[in-house]
Each structure stands twice: as structure tokens, then as C-alpha cells.
Amino acid sequence: MSQATGFRVGAEFSSYSELHREYRRYQKDYAVQLWTRHSRTIEAQRRRAPKRPMNDALKFAEIDYACIHGGKLFKTKGSGKRPIQRTNKMKCPCVIKLRLTADGDKFVVKEMNESHNHTVQQAEQERLPPQRRPDKAVREEAPSVLSLQTNRADAREHLGNVADQVTQREENVPRKDKWSAYKIHRTDLEQMVPALAAVKDGTVVVVVSKANVLQAIYFQDSSMKQTFEKFPEVVLMDATYWWDGLRLPTYLLLVIDGNGESELVCLWFMQNEERETVKQLLRIFKQKNPAAERIRAVMSSGRPCRGEVVSEVLPNSRLLTCLFHTLRTFRGDVTAEKLHVTAGQRNLLLQILHNMCYAASAEEYDLLYHQLLDTNTQRAIDYFHKNWHDKRSQWVEGFKHETESYLTSTINRVEALSQKLRTMVGKFSDSASFVRDLLKAIDSLRTECDYRAVRMFQKAPVVALEASSAASGYFGLLTNFAFCRVQSELEESQWVTFLSVEAEHAQPVSRRRAIAAGQASCQCAFHTSMKLPCRHILAFRQLRGSDLFEPSLCSSRWTREHYLRNHPVFRTSPPPPEASSPVKPAEAPSQRVTVQQERYRQAFKVAQKLSSLAAECPAEEFDDCLAVMTAITNIWARGGQ
């Protein structure tokens, strides 16, 4: 067989679409069916050779096309009880290997073997499923042709003509590959700059490469700056890659304000996600925002380049990894093929790693770590030591909440905001209109957030509060978001018991970790992460006869005063009148609830707590707990004691 005009050793292809067209033409002209036996993406190759130049538009650095009859011959491991199954594998030597050129800008055919160890006939090739599958145009045309009630021969002839037209159009007209419509080019980024620069009091910084090629755009308006200045402690960052008709990696940086709202504080529009580009953008963010020195934690999806860059640019902050992305990474990395383990060993490893993510203490983590070592899966243990063990403070839940993180375990806030923005932006004609629509969507979301902020001061508590109660004091001090959490801790403090009590501190009963609590501090995750009074502090203060309401236990960021002084909607206009007093009004004797109703309310509260504790107990203890509860119920039902 003579070599094809396109595929020959040394032939070059300037784009993936050009290569794919030749790939399809070669199969049709020579009646062979090829498949991609090996490939490596540009991103993966860049990790192996970071200094080598590579054109991102090519998508792949290595591609090996082989005949469908090529590859290792299948050998059954069965006992022969089933009938012999057919396989296409015949060790056919036909292969076409493509690599990048020295400058990394094109594909080049490095090796080519066109010999086959089987017959090559057009009839055989046409019987294969890829050839029998009709084109999209034919599939769309078929229902209308068949609905005309023509005979099968006429219908087959008409659809054949449609298929020929599609083939001719593909051969004569250079066609873009399916991703080309989503690629953003340097000129598109340049068109975005004027629209962003037109924003009043906005900050726009362009990042260029050494060759003076535009790589990214940094954008931050005045409202974003002010919000970050007042609530900089925890930053959530992640990228969204797809807008409608545009592939544009866009980083969103969020903070959590005093009422628990997600606030956008910065946008990065990027040509690529190279380490140096991300590092330069983060340095610009630090330079333009002096409050960046007060960042306590940065949560991201956990990609290696982001973690290294954050630690380097913001050394005083702590990097946290999204729980969802950590678990997904485990599922993708711990496979039978990569670690040479059986299916049962894989399931066991995933279960141990899953439990590690939720470990509440160092003792619990160490116990699971030794379980992992006991599996004797050396490849899995080496993988864990190389990628995860030394970074456990970033992805283990018990360690993540030892710092100020506001009990945030995932970057769901960023993903929810990006989803809203994609929905609101919709379709657009060019990059400039995309920027205008995006800015309108951001303003719309801000308006919704401002409305909720105003409503916060008009909303009364769901349950009326006693005038002198600690809950009433915290309601007047904190925002609704913070008060709801403190109120829950107040209710739970009634059930806290202590193993030991001393003058200044005590050790409360805790199932998963040993903690020490005092009147103003506690080692539990809620207090260290939220900077609010936890159930253990409140229980110890009640034990010592101290007032449960203590404003100094609450971080100033959660107070209504701080929120009123720093929220944009209240800086330009006075705050709305607050809701009527949450104090429970005095009731006339005729309006008071009956004794039986009050008893029911108190008993229901205890029963609800009992059910919650039973649901949280270990699986081996649940049946015993349920038996005790059932026995008590049966005794009372019979009138016994």
C-alpha cells in the first residue's frame, strides 16, 4: 500500500482540525478503521516538560493512531465454560505516531507503518459500526423523509444523497473542530479591556508574557475593594471555564460578609492557567488590596499550581482544599490500573481515605493512617505519602477548622455564583457585549444582596425571646446569620456534660475528640472556626454562674454595628427601622398555654434531642439505644414507672 498524501513520515499539521480531517480521509480512502491507542494532552505534557514551548490550540502533545485490529491479543482468564468470545485484536502492526515539532507549534508524523496482517477490503470496513452510523444531517433528515410515506428504495437513495453532500462539504470547506467555537483568542481579550476600563473607579490590569502577548486581565471595581477591605479573613477562589459560546477561564474570588452572604471581590480573565500567570495575578491582588495581609484562609479546588502559588504569595494565610474536589481526586487516582490493586482493595482504600477527610482529630487521623499502612498496598501508600500526608492540614476537616474558616468545607459558594452569572449573561455576540452583560449580572446580584441586608433589620425572630435572656442579647448584637448559629449553640448547651471541671477550664464529653473549654475559649471546631460562643463555653459559664451573654465572645465582623457601618447600602442611606422588640410580651392568664401543652413542648424537645443522639451513635450501638427507648415507651404506655 502506498503512503497517503497527507500521512507520511515528516508531514506536518498546523491544527488539530486539519489533522482530524486527514485522519477521516485516510480511513475512507484506504478502507481501514483506526482508533486512538495513545494520547497525551498539552496540559499533561507541560507537567513533564514545563520549559518546552507548546501551542495550547493543538490540545494534544502525543497521538498514536492504530488499526482496530492492533494492540495486545486478548487472553481469557476464564475456565472455558463460556463460549469463546470474539475480539478484534489480531496484533496488527499498522500505526501512525504523531508528536509536536521542536517549536511546539505543529504536529509532525514521527513514525508510520501501513502494513496489516489481515485482509483490507472496502466491504469489511463499511460493516463496522463507525461507518454504519449516519451523520447528524442524515439523522435529522430521516424522520421527514419517512413521514412522506415513500418506498424504502427512494428513502434510501434520498438519504444517501444527503450523506454525499455532507461528505463533499467536509472535503471542500475547511471546517473548524468542535471546540474552536469556544476558543478565546488574544484579540478577544483585547476587546474586553475598553469595556472593563470604562467602569467608574474600577481597577484594570493587563498581564502580558515576555513576548508581549496578552495573557490575562485583572478587574476589580470600587464596591469589590470596599467589601474585601471589611471582610478579608476567608477567601474562596475557583475558575469557571465555559460561558455561552466562549471558552474563557474566569477566576472568581469571593469573601463571606457579616451576614453570611457571598460577595464577589475580584475577577481574573485568563488566556491560560499557567503557574506564572496565576502567581502574577495573585501578586496584583495583594498589591492593590492592603487588607490581603489579614487573610487567614484561602480555599480552592486544590490544584497543585494554585496551592503552591497561594503559599508563596500569601505566606501568612492558610491554604484549604475543597472537600468535594478532594474526594473526587481520590476516586480518580485510586484505581486498579494506576495503583495495581484489586477491586476489593480499591474499595477499602477509598473508604479509609473518605474517613480521613472527615477525621475530627489528630488521634482519629492517626488511627486511619495506620489502617492504610496495614493494607500493604505499597503503590497506594507511596501515592498517599507523596501527595497527601504532609498536606493533611489542608484537606482533613478536623484540621481545616482549627483556623478561621467559618465552617466552610467546599467552594460551593463560588460554583453557585458562577452558575447564576452564566444563566444571567446568556448569549452574546462578541467579547465587549459579554463584558457588559457580565457587569449587569453582577450589579443585579448585588441588588438582591442589598435587599436581603435591608430585610435583615426588619425581620423579627421566629420564636419570641424573653427580655432578660441571653438569646435576646445576642439577637440585638449579631446579624441574623450569626445569631441563628449562636441560638443553636444556646439550645445545645443544655445537654453538655463534663468529664472533669477545674477552676478555669473543664473537659466536656465529646465523642470524636478531647477538648478543653473555659469561659472565653474552647478547642472545638465551631469556636475556632466561627469565632462565636460555642455550646461548651456557654455550658461552662452557666456552671460557674456567669452571664451567658458576653459580647466579647463574638468577633466584631458578625455584629450588626460592623455590618451597618461597612455595608455599601447603609453607607449611602440610613438603616431601616429594626423589627419590633423580640421580647416575649406578657400574657393574660386566659391566654396562657395549658399545663399539658407546656409539658408536651418540653417533652417533645427532649425526645427530639434523644432521636438526634440515637441517629448519630455508631452502627453497632444503635440497636441497643433503640431497645432502651422502646422499653421506656412500653413501660409508660402500661402505666408503669
VMD Tcl script that draws the C-alpha trace (Angstrom):
set ca {
  {0.00 0.00 0.00}
  {1.46 3.38 -0.97}
  {1.57 6.12 1.56}
  {-1.19 8.69 1.65}
  {-0.56 12.23 0.52}
  {-1.26 13.62 3.99}
  {0.07 10.93 6.32}
  {3.78 10.33 5.70}
  {6.83 10.49 7.90}
  {7.74 14.14 8.36}
  {4.32 15.51 7.36}
  {3.20 18.45 9.50}
  {-0.26 19.64 10.55}
  {-0.77 23.16 11.87}
  {-4.02 22.44 13.78}
  {-5.95 19.60 15.34}
  {-8.87 20.13 12.95}
  {-6.54 19.71 9.96}
  {-5.14 16.53 11.48}
  {-8.64 15.18 12.17}
  {-9.75 15.83 8.57}
  {-6.76 13.87 7.25}
  {-7.47 11.12 9.79}
  {-11.02 10.72 8.42}
  {-9.92 10.96 4.75}
  {-7.21 8.35 5.24}
  {-9.69 5.85 6.67}
  {-12.12 6.37 3.81}
  {-9.53 6.21 1.00}
  {-7.74 3.12 2.29}
  {-10.70 1.22 3.78}
  {-9.20 0.97 7.26}
  {-10.66 1.76 10.65}
  {-8.28 3.50 13.06}
  {-8.58 4.27 16.75}
  {-6.60 6.44 19.17}
  {-4.47 3.91 21.02}
  {-2.46 6.51 22.95}
  {-2.67 10.26 23.57}
  {-1.26 12.85 25.96}
  {-2.73 16.33 26.35}
  {-0.75 19.56 26.30}
  {-1.56 20.09 29.97}
  {-0.18 16.68 30.94}
  {2.92 17.12 28.79}
  {3.61 20.52 30.32}
  {3.88 18.90 33.73}
  {6.56 16.59 32.33}
  {8.42 19.31 30.42}
  {7.43 22.72 31.85}
  {10.04 24.68 29.88}
  {9.23 23.26 26.44}
  {7.12 25.58 24.20}
  {3.74 24.11 23.23}
  {0.76 25.53 21.35}
  {-2.35 25.14 23.55}
  {-4.62 25.20 20.47}
  {-3.28 21.78 19.39}
  {-4.80 20.21 22.57}
  {-2.56 17.11 22.34}
  {1.20 16.64 22.53}
  {1.22 12.95 21.53}
  {-1.26 10.89 19.46}
  {-0.90 7.29 18.25}
  {-3.44 6.06 15.68}
  {-3.62 2.29 15.25}
  {-5.71 -0.19 13.31}
  {-8.66 -1.53 15.32}
  {-7.12 -4.98 14.91}
  {-3.89 -3.77 16.56}
  {-2.96 -3.97 20.20}
  {-2.23 -6.78 22.61}
  {-4.07 -10.01 21.84}
  {-6.79 -10.69 24.36}
  {-6.24 -13.75 26.55}
  {-9.13 -15.06 28.55}
  {-8.69 -15.83 32.23}
  {-11.81 -17.95 32.43}
  {-12.10 -21.70 32.82}
  {-13.58 -22.22 29.37}
  {-17.16 -22.86 30.46}
  {-18.48 -19.93 28.42}
  {-18.33 -19.92 24.61}
  {-15.29 -18.27 23.12}
  {-15.91 -14.53 22.77}
  {-14.85 -12.70 19.63}
  {-12.27 -9.93 19.66}
  {-10.93 -7.52 17.04}
  {-7.40 -7.73 18.39}
  {-5.01 -9.52 15.99}
  {-1.70 -7.75 16.80}
  {-1.95 -5.74 13.57}
  {1.25 -3.64 13.27}
  {-0.36 -0.68 11.49}
  {0.33 2.52 13.44}
  {0.72 6.29 12.86}
  {2.54 8.18 15.60}
  {2.38 11.98 15.81}
  {4.37 14.28 18.07}
  {4.96 18.02 18.40}
  {7.59 19.79 16.34}
  {10.65 21.27 18.06}
  {8.97 24.69 18.35}
  {5.79 23.03 19.71}
  {3.59 24.78 17.12}
  {2.60 21.86 14.85}
  {2.02 18.12 14.71}
  {4.58 16.00 12.86}
  {4.37 12.34 11.83}
  {7.30 10.64 13.59}
  {6.60 7.02 12.72}
  {4.28 5.26 10.28}
  {3.66 1.59 9.49}
  {0.94 0.87 6.92}
  {1.29 -2.91 6.77}
  {-1.59 -5.10 8.02}
  {-1.67 -8.79 8.98}
  {-5.24 -9.18 7.76}
  {-7.22 -8.50 4.61}
  {-8.23 -4.89 3.96}
  {-11.45 -4.64 1.96}
  {-13.94 -1.83 1.49}
  {-16.88 -4.14 2.21}
  {-15.47 -5.19 5.54}
  {-14.78 -1.59 6.56}
  {-18.32 -0.48 5.69}
  {-19.79 -3.12 8.02}
  {-18.07 -1.61 11.07}
  {-20.29 0.44 13.45}
  {-18.43 3.78 12.95}
  {-19.07 3.58 9.20}
  {-22.68 2.43 9.53}
  {-23.54 5.26 11.92}
  {-25.29 8.02 9.90}
  {-24.16 11.62 10.04}
  {-26.08 14.20 12.05}
  {-27.62 15.73 8.92}
  {-28.88 12.31 7.82}
  {-30.37 11.59 11.26}
  {-32.18 14.93 11.19}
  {-33.47 14.38 7.65}
  {-34.66 10.77 8.16}
  {-37.94 11.45 10.10}
  {-39.23 13.92 7.48}
  {-38.36 11.56 4.60}
  {-40.05 8.56 6.18}
  {-43.15 10.62 7.06}
  {-43.78 11.21 3.32}
  {-44.69 7.51 3.01}
  {-42.25 6.91 0.14}
  {-40.93 3.43 -0.51}
  {-37.74 2.26 1.15}
  {-35.64 2.43 -2.02}
  {-36.49 6.10 -2.64}
  {-35.90 6.96 1.02}
  {-32.53 5.17 0.99}
  {-31.50 7.00 -2.20}
  {-32.50 10.40 -0.82}
  {-30.63 9.89 2.46}
  {-27.60 8.68 0.51}
  {-27.59 11.94 -1.45}
  {-27.73 13.89 1.80}
  {-24.76 11.92 3.13}
  {-22.78 12.57 -0.08}
  {-23.46 16.30 0.21}
  {-22.20 16.29 3.80}
  {-19.03 14.43 2.78}
  {-18.39 16.78 -0.12}
  {-18.89 19.83 2.08}
  {-16.45 18.43 4.65}
  {-13.81 17.78 2.00}
  {-14.11 21.11 0.16}
  {-14.73 23.54 3.01}
  {-12.16 23.82 5.82}
  {-14.18 23.01 8.90}
  {-13.34 24.05 12.46}
  {-13.14 21.40 15.09}
  {-15.93 21.19 17.65}
  {-14.01 23.18 20.27}
  {-12.91 26.03 18.01}
  {-16.14 27.96 18.54}
  {-15.34 28.09 22.24}
  {-11.73 29.18 22.00}
  {-10.94 32.72 23.09}
  {-8.02 34.36 21.33}
  {-5.76 37.22 22.26}
  {-7.80 39.67 20.19}
  {-10.93 38.75 22.17}
  {-9.17 39.55 25.44}
  {-8.03 42.86 23.97}
  {-11.62 43.75 23.08}
  {-12.62 43.24 26.72}
  {-10.18 45.83 28.09}
  {-12.02 49.02 26.97}
  {-15.36 47.80 28.36}
  {-13.76 46.97 31.72}
  {-11.77 50.22 31.81}
  {-14.99 52.20 31.34}
  {-16.23 51.14 34.79}
  {-16.08 54.10 37.17}
  {-13.39 53.76 39.87}
  {-12.52 50.30 38.57}
  {-9.06 48.74 38.52}
  {-7.99 47.01 35.31}
  {-4.52 45.48 34.97}
  {-3.37 43.50 31.94}
  {-0.83 40.69 32.28}
  {1.45 40.07 29.29}
  {4.11 37.47 28.61}
  {7.78 38.14 27.85}
  {6.84 38.19 24.17}
  {4.33 40.98 24.93}
  {1.35 38.65 24.38}
  {-1.76 39.35 26.47}
  {-2.25 36.52 28.99}
  {-4.86 37.76 31.48}
  {-6.93 40.71 32.70}
  {-7.33 41.67 36.35}
  {-10.57 43.51 37.23}
  {-11.91 44.94 40.50}
  {-14.40 47.77 40.98}
  {-14.75 50.08 43.98}
  {-17.52 48.06 45.64}
  {-15.39 44.90 45.46}
  {-12.46 46.72 47.06}
  {-14.57 48.08 49.91}
  {-16.17 44.71 50.63}
  {-12.81 42.95 50.75}
  {-11.39 45.68 53.00}
  {-14.05 44.95 55.63}
  {-14.30 41.13 55.37}
  {-10.91 39.77 54.21}
  {-10.45 36.84 56.60}
  {-11.56 33.97 54.32}
  {-11.20 33.99 50.52}
  {-12.78 31.38 48.25}
  {-11.39 31.10 44.73}
  {-12.16 28.92 41.74}
  {-12.46 29.19 37.97}
  {-15.40 28.82 35.63}
  {-14.38 27.83 32.11}
  {-17.48 27.92 29.93}
  {-19.66 30.84 29.03}
  {-22.31 30.58 26.33}
  {-20.29 30.37 23.10}
  {-16.98 31.25 24.72}
  {-14.27 29.23 26.41}
  {-12.75 31.71 28.83}
  {-11.16 30.63 32.14}
  {-12.51 33.19 34.61}
  {-11.40 33.16 38.23}
  {-13.91 34.36 40.81}
  {-12.66 35.46 44.24}
  {-15.29 35.55 46.99}
  {-15.50 36.52 50.64}
  {-18.20 35.90 53.26}
  {-19.67 39.06 54.74}
  {-21.08 39.59 58.24}
  {-24.49 38.20 57.31}
  {-23.14 35.06 55.62}
  {-23.60 36.39 52.07}
  {-21.15 35.51 49.30}
  {-19.57 38.71 47.99}
  {-17.54 38.86 44.75}
  {-14.30 40.80 45.32}
  {-12.25 40.21 42.17}
  {-12.34 38.76 38.63}
  {-9.49 37.33 36.55}
  {-9.99 36.71 32.82}
  {-7.26 34.40 31.57}
  {-5.90 33.06 28.31}
  {-4.45 30.04 30.14}
  {-3.90 28.79 33.68}
  {-0.13 28.67 33.70}
  {1.51 28.90 37.10}
  {3.28 32.20 36.40}
  {0.07 33.83 35.21}
  {-1.84 32.84 38.36}
  {1.09 33.93 40.51}
  {1.28 37.33 38.86}
  {-2.47 37.92 39.24}
  {-2.36 37.00 42.91}
  {0.54 39.41 43.43}
  {-1.50 42.18 41.79}
  {-4.41 41.36 44.10}
  {-2.13 41.62 47.12}
  {-0.64 44.88 45.88}
  {-4.00 46.54 45.14}
  {-5.58 45.39 48.42}
  {-3.63 46.13 51.64}
  {-6.22 44.08 53.55}
  {-4.73 40.95 51.92}
  {-2.33 40.82 54.86}
  {-5.32 39.96 57.07}
  {-6.33 36.90 55.04}
  {-6.46 33.88 57.36}
  {-7.52 31.16 54.92}
  {-7.79 30.65 51.17}
  {-9.99 27.81 49.93}
  {-9.65 26.47 46.40}
  {-10.26 23.29 44.44}
  {-6.78 22.05 45.36}
  {-4.94 22.12 42.02}
  {-1.19 21.89 42.68}
  {-0.23 25.16 40.96}
  {-2.83 27.13 42.93}
  {-1.72 25.73 46.27}
  {1.94 26.44 45.65}
  {1.22 29.96 44.40}
  {-1.06 30.84 47.33}
  {1.52 29.65 49.87}
  {4.23 31.65 48.12}
  {2.38 34.94 47.62}
  {0.31 34.87 50.84}
  {2.59 33.19 53.39}
  {0.51 34.36 56.38}
  {-2.65 32.66 55.11}
  {-3.56 29.00 55.29}
  {-4.48 27.03 52.19}
  {-7.62 24.87 52.44}
  {-8.82 22.33 49.87}
  {-12.44 21.82 48.83}
  {-13.81 18.60 50.33}
  {-15.73 17.68 47.20}
  {-12.68 18.07 44.95}
  {-10.54 16.09 47.38}
  {-12.93 13.13 47.32}
  {-13.23 13.35 43.54}
  {-9.43 13.34 43.21}
  {-9.24 10.21 45.36}
  {-11.80 8.44 43.17}
  {-9.85 9.38 40.04}
  {-6.38 8.49 41.35}
  {-7.12 5.35 43.36}
  {-7.86 2.91 40.56}
  {-6.87 -0.67 39.86}
  {-4.86 0.39 36.79}
  {-2.87 3.19 38.41}
  {-2.07 1.56 41.75}
  {-2.12 -2.13 40.72}
  {-4.75 -3.13 43.30}
  {-7.79 -5.36 43.15}
  {-11.36 -4.06 43.18}
  {-11.75 -5.04 46.83}
  {-8.52 -3.29 47.81}
  {-9.62 -0.18 45.90}
  {-12.91 -0.04 47.78}
  {-11.11 -0.44 51.09}
  {-8.61 2.31 50.23}
  {-11.37 4.70 49.17}
  {-13.27 4.02 52.39}
  {-10.19 4.76 54.52}
  {-9.40 7.94 52.57}
  {-13.02 9.04 52.80}
  {-12.97 8.63 56.58}
  {-9.66 10.51 56.72}
  {-11.29 13.51 55.06}
  {-13.85 13.66 57.88}
  {-11.40 12.93 60.72}
  {-12.14 15.29 63.62}
  {-8.84 14.99 65.47}
  {-5.21 14.02 65.11}
  {-5.88 10.79 67.04}
  {-8.64 9.75 64.64}
  {-6.43 10.60 61.64}
  {-3.51 8.57 63.03}
  {-5.79 5.58 63.58}
  {-6.98 5.69 59.96}
  {-3.41 6.28 58.77}
  {-2.27 3.05 60.40}
  {-5.24 1.26 58.82}
  {-3.97 2.48 55.47}
  {-0.47 1.16 56.21}
  {-1.96 -2.20 57.23}
  {-3.45 -2.67 53.73}
  {0.11 -3.43 52.46}
  {-0.65 -1.79 49.10}
  {2.74 -0.22 48.57}
  {1.86 1.83 45.48}
  {-1.15 3.33 47.26}
  {0.91 4.10 50.36}
  {3.63 5.76 48.26}
  {0.99 7.79 46.42}
  {-0.51 8.94 49.73}
  {2.86 9.91 51.20}
  {3.86 11.81 48.07}
  {0.66 13.82 47.59}
  {-1.39 13.96 50.79}
  {0.19 13.01 54.10}
  {2.35 16.11 54.57}
  {-0.54 18.37 53.47}
  {-3.18 16.91 55.78}
  {-3.84 20.29 57.41}
  {-5.28 21.43 54.05}
  {-7.84 18.69 53.38}
  {-8.75 16.94 56.69}
  {-11.90 18.54 58.10}
  {-10.76 18.47 61.73}
  {-7.54 20.31 60.84}
  {-9.15 22.76 58.41}
  {-11.43 24.21 61.09}
  {-8.61 24.83 63.53}
  {-8.28 28.22 61.86}
  {-10.82 30.89 60.96}
  {-12.76 29.23 58.12}
  {-16.41 29.80 59.13}
  {-17.07 26.06 58.84}
  {-16.68 26.31 55.06}
  {-15.66 22.92 53.66}
  {-16.28 23.36 49.92}
  {-16.23 26.01 47.21}
  {-19.93 25.52 46.52}
  {-20.43 29.24 47.04}
  {-18.17 30.01 44.06}
  {-19.82 27.38 41.88}
  {-23.31 28.65 42.78}
  {-22.33 32.23 41.92}
  {-20.72 31.23 38.61}
  {-23.85 29.27 37.70}
  {-26.03 32.32 38.39}
  {-23.77 34.55 36.31}
  {-23.76 32.12 33.37}
  {-27.55 31.97 33.45}
  {-27.95 35.75 33.63}
  {-25.34 36.56 30.98}
  {-26.88 34.24 28.37}
  {-25.90 34.62 24.72}
  {-23.73 37.44 23.41}
  {-22.29 38.49 20.06}
  {-18.73 39.46 20.96}
  {-16.33 39.91 23.86}
  {-17.34 43.52 24.51}
  {-21.02 42.63 24.83}
  {-20.07 39.71 27.08}
  {-18.33 42.11 29.48}
  {-21.30 44.48 29.51}
  {-23.75 41.64 30.22}
  {-21.48 40.22 32.92}
  {-21.22 43.57 34.72}
  {-25.01 43.97 34.57}
  {-25.43 40.50 36.07}
  {-23.02 41.35 38.91}
  {-24.95 44.56 39.65}
  {-28.21 42.60 39.69}
  {-26.85 40.09 42.20}
  {-25.62 42.97 44.37}
  {-29.10 44.47 44.36}
  {-30.54 41.17 45.59}
  {-27.92 41.01 48.34}
  {-28.69 44.61 49.38}
  {-32.38 43.76 49.59}
  {-31.65 40.83 51.91}
  {-29.45 43.09 54.03}
  {-32.30 45.57 54.49}
  {-34.73 42.78 55.27}
  {-32.39 41.52 57.99}
  {-33.13 44.55 60.15}
  {-36.87 44.27 59.60}
  {-37.14 40.59 60.38}
  {-38.18 39.55 63.89}
  {-37.05 36.24 65.43}
  {-39.18 33.21 64.65}
  {-39.71 32.48 68.35}
  {-40.37 35.29 70.84}
  {-37.47 35.77 73.24}
  {-37.51 36.51 76.95}
  {-36.49 40.06 77.83}
  {-33.57 39.16 80.07}
  {-32.43 36.05 78.22}
  {-29.02 35.63 76.62}
  {-30.71 34.90 73.29}
  {-32.35 38.33 73.36}
  {-28.95 39.97 73.95}
  {-27.28 38.09 71.13}
  {-30.19 38.90 68.80}
  {-29.60 42.60 69.30}
  {-25.83 42.24 68.95}
  {-25.38 39.90 65.96}
  {-26.55 39.66 62.38}
  {-29.23 37.11 61.56}
  {-26.69 34.66 60.14}
  {-24.53 34.70 63.27}
  {-27.47 34.80 65.69}
  {-29.03 31.63 64.22}
  {-25.83 29.74 64.93}
  {-25.41 31.13 68.44}
  {-29.05 30.37 69.21}
  {-28.50 26.76 68.16}
  {-25.45 26.57 70.45}
  {-27.50 28.02 73.33}
  {-30.06 25.23 72.93}
  {-27.37 22.55 72.70}
  {-25.56 23.85 75.79}
  {-28.31 22.37 77.96}
  {-27.13 18.87 77.04}
  {-23.40 19.38 77.60}
  {-21.84 17.34 80.41}
  {-18.26 17.49 81.71}
  {-15.77 14.73 82.44}
  {-13.74 16.99 84.71}
  {-14.16 20.53 85.99}
  {-11.46 22.84 87.31}
  {-11.41 26.49 88.28}
  {-10.54 27.95 84.88}
  {-11.44 25.22 82.43}
  {-13.29 21.94 82.03}
  {-13.28 18.91 79.74}
  {-16.68 18.38 78.14}
  {-17.85 14.99 76.89}
  {-17.07 14.67 73.19}
  {-17.33 11.52 71.10}
  {-14.73 12.26 68.45}
  {-12.03 14.35 70.14}
  {-10.83 15.52 73.54}
  {-11.31 19.28 74.02}
  {-10.85 21.78 76.81}
  {-13.24 24.69 77.35}
  {-13.11 27.79 79.51}
  {-15.34 30.80 79.99}
  {-13.89 32.58 76.94}
  {-12.17 29.90 74.84}
  {-12.70 26.41 73.53}
  {-10.86 23.98 71.25}
  {-13.96 22.80 69.39}
  {-14.30 23.40 65.64}
  {-17.25 25.77 65.98}
  {-15.45 28.27 68.22}
  {-12.07 28.18 66.43}
  {-13.69 28.42 63.01}
  {-16.61 30.81 63.62}
  {-15.19 33.00 66.44}
  {-18.54 32.80 68.23}
  {-19.50 31.33 71.63}
  {-19.95 27.56 71.39}
  {-22.10 25.22 73.49}
  {-19.14 24.23 75.67}
  {-18.29 27.83 76.63}
  {-21.93 28.59 77.35}
  {-22.35 25.43 79.45}
  {-19.21 26.18 81.47}
  {-20.30 29.79 82.06}
  {-23.68 28.55 83.25}
  {-21.94 26.07 85.55}
  {-19.87 28.90 87.05}
  {-22.87 31.22 87.35}
  {-21.56 33.72 84.79}
  {-23.79 35.65 82.43}
  {-24.32 33.73 79.18}
  {-24.47 36.96 77.21}
  {-20.94 38.24 76.73}
  {-20.30 40.48 73.67}
  {-16.52 39.94 73.83}
  {-17.05 36.26 72.86}
  {-18.22 37.34 69.40}
  {-15.92 38.53 66.62}
  {-16.71 42.10 65.57}
  {-17.26 41.02 61.95}
  {-20.53 39.32 62.99}
  {-22.00 42.33 64.84}
  {-24.82 44.46 63.46}
  {-22.82 47.61 64.16}
  {-19.91 46.46 61.98}
  {-22.30 45.34 59.25}
  {-24.21 48.65 59.26}
  {-21.02 50.69 59.18}
  {-19.43 48.79 56.29}
  {-22.19 47.52 54.01}
  {-22.48 49.72 50.86}
  {-26.26 50.04 51.04}
  {-26.06 51.54 54.55}
  {-23.11 53.84 53.83}
  {-25.25 55.88 51.43}
  {-28.57 55.75 53.34}
  {-29.63 55.35 56.98}
  {-30.53 51.84 58.13}
  {-34.20 50.86 58.13}
  {-36.11 50.74 61.39}
  {-35.38 47.49 63.18}
  {-38.01 44.88 63.86}
  {-40.15 45.20 66.92}
  {-38.62 44.07 70.17}
  {-38.00 40.34 70.28}
  {-39.05 40.33 73.93}
  {-41.83 37.93 74.70}
  {-44.93 40.04 75.73}
  {-46.71 39.40 78.97}
  {-49.80 37.27 78.54}
  {-53.07 37.43 80.37}
  {-53.92 34.30 82.37}
  {-56.67 33.42 79.89}
  {-54.17 33.45 77.02}
  {-51.51 31.28 78.63}
  {-50.98 27.82 77.30}
  {-52.30 24.95 79.33}
  {-50.07 22.90 81.56}
  {-50.44 19.89 79.30}
  {-49.37 21.84 76.22}
  {-46.31 23.17 78.03}
  {-45.40 19.68 79.20}
  {-45.78 18.39 75.66}
  {-43.47 21.13 74.33}
  {-40.78 20.33 76.89}
  {-41.06 16.57 76.44}
  {-41.01 16.88 72.65}
  {-37.81 18.90 72.85}
  {-36.14 16.17 74.91}
  {-37.45 13.40 72.63}
  {-36.18 15.25 69.58}
  {-32.72 15.54 71.08}
  {-32.82 11.85 72.04}
  {-33.65 10.88 68.45}
  {-30.81 13.04 67.15}
  {-28.30 11.39 69.51}
  {-29.52 7.92 68.57}
  {-29.10 8.69 64.87}
  {-25.51 9.85 65.44}
  {-24.39 6.89 67.54}
  {-22.20 4.14 65.98}
  {-23.98 1.49 63.95}
  {-23.12 -1.30 66.40}
  {-24.72 0.64 69.28}
  {-27.89 1.80 67.53}
  {-29.93 -1.35 68.15}
  {-29.20 -1.19 71.89}
  {-30.16 2.51 72.04}
  {-33.40 1.82 70.18}
  {-34.20 -1.10 72.51}
  {-33.82 1.15 75.59}
  {-36.09 3.81 74.09}
  {-38.68 1.19 73.13}
  {-38.61 -0.35 76.61}
  {-39.23 3.02 78.27}
  {-42.10 3.73 75.88}
  {-43.74 0.36 76.59}
  {-43.42 0.80 80.38}
  {-45.02 4.26 80.32}
  {-47.75 3.06 77.95}
  {-48.73 0.40 80.52}
  {-48.74 2.98 83.31}
  {-45.59 1.65 84.97}
  {-42.60 3.52 86.33}
}
mol new
graphics top color blue
foreach p $ca { graphics top sphere $p radius 0.5 }
foreach p [lrange $ca 0 end-1] q [lrange $ca 1 end] { graphics top cylinder $p $q radius 0.2 }
display resetview
